[in-house]
Amino acid sequence: MRSDGYARSRAASLSRRDFETVRGLVKEHAAIVLEPGKSYLVEARLTPIAQSLRAESLASLVETLRTTPFGSLHARVVDAMTTNETSFFRDLHPFEALRKAIVPEILRRREVERKIHVWCGASSSGQEPYSIAMLLHEHFPQLRDWSVVLIATDISEEMLERARAGRFSRLEVSRGLPAPLLVRYFERAGAEWKLAEEVRRMVTFRTLNLVKPWPPLPPLDLVFLRNVMLYFDLEARREILGRIRRALQPDGYLFLGAAETTLHADDAFERVAVERSWAYRVRRS
Ligand SMILES: C[S@@+](CC[C@H](N)C(=O)[O-])C[C@H]1O[C@@H](n2cnc3c(N)ncnc32)[C@H](O)[C@@H]1O
């Protein structure tokens, strides 16, 4: 570990050109738009990488990015520039909508096929798909003899690895997770809490970059794509919403983050109120 002096004297000196290089890289590979003025953020996120590689300076790290073809260092930098903020049952209302209205509706509509397909498209460290898995396990025991496919994807390998491990810090389980669910589905593992195997194995984690070609997805009943498109420009949002529209079942639901909307990006979606939440459905023409 280098001292803070390293950070101050060498790392915190990103030139405008270096900032533009990183900005171009994350825009091209993840569609994330870094506003001008976010130089401090790039410095903060790249300094640990420069330190771990014993790079001479941030400038030399960025020079390597500039002069070599896209590879593991570039992927690591893109990964470092993602924002991974998440929590269990984030915003609560979408989960209440699932419990009170949407899952009961799916149970009725799919009672013959007995299949339900759910996709979380930016699952970060796993709290969102695991919240859905716990909700299904806890409130819908009849789903145990259904085929329940819960796919969770993210661009960040680091987040996917953490999510697959199903281990959460005390702070993470104190955010949004109701105490009875903590008691029922987690056990202490040193300083962490380990999620029960029966919930962990309900979720399959995969790498998926939303702005690159997607691997095949099954016809989806439910899509959670929350708090990720707000980092993208309109063109990327439009493209992603179009692909979701084609992947959704005609009676499927899309949930976006509280600050996100399909409005002006894809008018083929309509916003519907479900309990105390908003969801999106493909308009019937
Ligand atoms: C703020 S978190 C949201 C997590 C969760 N959906 C929630 O609402 O709590 C955003 C996630 O989007 C992922 N992400 C960013 N750009 C992406 C891209 N181009 N493709 C797939 N995932 C991306 C990040 O790695 C991060 O884990």
Ligand as a Chemical Component Dictionary entry (heavy atoms), coordinates in Angstrom:
data_LIG
# 
_chem_comp.id                   LIG 
_chem_comp.type                 NON-POLYMER 
_chem_comp.pdbx_formal_charge   0 
_chem_comp.three_letter_code    LIG 
# 
loop_
_chem_comp_atom.comp_id 
_chem_comp_atom.atom_id 
_chem_comp_atom.alt_atom_id 
_chem_comp_atom.type_symbol 
_chem_comp_atom.charge 
_chem_comp_atom.model_Cartn_x 
_chem_comp_atom.model_Cartn_y 
_chem_comp_atom.model_Cartn_z 
_chem_comp_atom.pdbx_ordinal 
LIG C1  C1  C 0  -26.378 1.696  -9.499  1  
LIG S1  S1  S 1  -26.222 -0.027 -9.830  2  
LIG C2  C2  C 0  -27.908 -0.535 -9.803  3  
LIG C3  C3  C 0  -28.099 -1.863 -9.133  4  
LIG C4  C4  C 0  -29.557 -2.315 -8.978  5  
LIG N1  N1  N 0  -30.207 -2.468 -10.249 6  
LIG C5  C5  C 0  -30.335 -1.348 -8.114  7  
LIG O1  O1  O 0  -31.170 -0.600 -8.634  8  
LIG O2  O2  O -1 -30.100 -1.319 -6.899  9  
LIG C6  C6  C 0  -25.832 0.033  -11.589 10 
LIG C7  C7  C 0  -25.228 -1.250 -12.121 11 
LIG O3  O3  O 0  -25.217 -1.183 -13.549 12 
LIG C8  C8  C 0  -24.058 -1.819 -14.019 13 
LIG N2  N2  N 0  -23.756 -1.333 -15.384 14 
LIG C9  C9  C 0  -23.254 -0.135 -15.757 15 
LIG N3  N3  N 0  -23.095 -0.077 -17.084 16 
LIG C10 C10 C 0  -23.527 -1.273 -17.566 17 
LIG C11 C11 C 0  -23.609 -1.831 -18.884 18 
LIG N4  N4  N 0  -23.210 -1.152 -19.968 19 
LIG N5  N5  N 0  -24.086 -3.087 -19.015 20 
LIG C12 C12 C 0  -24.492 -3.796 -17.907 21 
LIG N6  N6  N 0  -24.430 -3.326 -16.655 22 
LIG C13 C13 C 0  -23.954 -2.074 -16.478 23 
LIG C14 C14 C 0  -22.993 -1.434 -13.004 24 
LIG O4  O4  O 0  -21.908 -2.347 -13.025 25 
LIG C15 C15 C 0  -23.786 -1.470 -11.684 26 
LIG O5  O5  O 0  -23.629 -2.693 -11.015 27 
# 
loop_
_chem_comp_bond.comp_id 
_chem_comp_bond.atom_id_1 
_chem_comp_bond.atom_id_2 
_chem_comp_bond.value_order 
_chem_comp_bond.pdbx_ordinal 
LIG C1  S1  SING 1  
LIG S1  C2  SING 2  
LIG S1  C6  SING 3  
LIG C2  C3  SING 4  
LIG C3  C4  SING 5  
LIG C4  N1  SING 6  
LIG C4  C5  SING 7  
LIG C5  O1  DOUB 8  
LIG C5  O2  SING 9  
LIG C6  C7  SING 10 
LIG C7  O3  SING 11 
LIG C7  C15 SING 12 
LIG O3  C8  SING 13 
LIG C8  N2  SING 14 
LIG C8  C14 SING 15 
LIG N2  C9  SING 16 
LIG N2  C13 SING 17 
LIG C9  N3  DOUB 18 
LIG N3  C10 SING 19 
LIG C10 C11 SING 20 
LIG C10 C13 DOUB 21 
LIG C11 N4  SING 22 
LIG C11 N5  DOUB 23 
LIG N5  C12 SING 24 
LIG C12 N6  DOUB 25 
LIG N6  C13 SING 26 
LIG C14 O4  SING 27 
LIG C14 C15 SING 28 
LIG C15 O5  SING 29 
# 
